[in-house]
């Protein structure tokens, strides 16, 4: 379990409790996280550390909670897009070691209603 994506997947499943449910991704996706009552993808993570969200699918309230929590890490999420890759400084965001635990905890908090 050396990759940041796999470490993030473990951290997120550990700290989210029953706030999210998970599926293994297909092809290069490590994990998909969904809100229990929602069909939209809350967070998807690729093997390379790229992260995305289905902002339209999860709804405006959940999107805004996620945007608020991720702004603490200078991560931007465009809530006007259905499939939105997370960005930092205008470029696609990739998970990195020093932030994994903090971002996992923030995502779990954003999942709470």
N, C-alpha and C positions, 0 to 999 in steps of 0.2 A: 504494500500500500504506500508507494513512494510518491505518487503524483498528487499535486495540490487538489485536483478534482476529486480523487478518491478520498483524500483526507477531509475535504469539505463535505462530501456525501455522508461520511461517518459522523462528523460533527453535527450536521444538520439533523440527521435522523435521531441522534442522541438528545439534542437540546429542544427539539420541537414537540416531543411527547405525542399527543393525539391531535395536535393542531394541523398537521399535514399528513397526507398519505402519499406513498412513494411507489414508483414503478422503475424498473431498470429500463434504461433507454434502449433505443435500437441503433445499430451501427456504431457511431462514435459517441453516442450520448451515454454518460455515466449514470445519471439519475434524473428523474423527473419528479417534481413535488407539486401536489395539488391540494387545494383547500378541500376539506371533507364534503362540503355541500356545493362544490363548484366544478364545472367541467373544464374550466380554463387552466392552463399551465401556469402555476405560480412562479416556479423557478425550474429551468432546465440547465443542465451543466454538461458540457462536452468534455471529452478526454483532454483536450488542450487547455482547459480552464476557462473557455468562453462561456458566458452566462446569458440567458435570455428569459423573457417573460411574455406571456400572452395577455397584454394589458386590457384588451377589449374583452377577452373571455373571462377574466377574473373580476371585471367590473371596476368602476371608478373608485369606490371606497377602498377596496383592497389595493388597487394600484397606488392610490395616494398614500396609504400606510407604508407600502413598500418603498415608494419614492422618498418619503420622509426618513425612514431608517437608513436607506442607502446613501442619502445626501451626507450623512455623518462620515462616510468613507469617500466622499467626492465622486460618487458613482451616479451617473445620470441615466434615467429611464424615461423614454418618450412615451407618455401614456396615450398619445393619439394614434399609436401604431398597434396593430393586432400583434404582430411578432416583433418584439423589440429587443435587440441585443443591448446589454448594459454597456455604457460608455464612460470613459474618464478622459477629460481633456480632448473631447471630440473624437477619440479613437476607441475602438472596441476594447472593452475591459476583460482582463484575464485574471483569474484567481492567482494569488501569490502567497507564499508561506506565512509571512507575518500577519496577514489579515484573515486567514481562514476561520479561526475560532470566532473572532468578532463579527464577521459578516454572517456566519451561520447563526449566531445568537440574535443578530439584528433581523434576519429573515424570519426566524422563529417568532420573535416579538411582533413583527409585522403581520404574521399569520393569525395572531390572536384578535378576536373580535371584541 
